[in-house]
């Protein structure tokens, strides 16, 4: 949200807001004014705070290297590609096994969904 405003957005509507709020935002911005609903800002900040807390909690479960591997997996890299960048492929597999156990996920797709749901991407 802050990035959108910093990049020049004059109005902000969250996807969970009522459709009439979008209409109000468009009318306000087309009149040359900024439109940022206070409730939207509060909700967005709450979400950001919750995600940061969750990322902090996850960081206590996995090592920095494991977090790095999670992020590489999320970008679509395969074990061989990750290994080519930093470590042997066998080590990548070992890290993934440990990650799956620590986060209680049962594979690459579950890890991807977990990372998306918990703000790791």
Beta strands, then each sheet from edge to edge (+ up, - down):
strand 1: 11-12
strand 2: 35-36
sheet 1: 1+ 2+
end
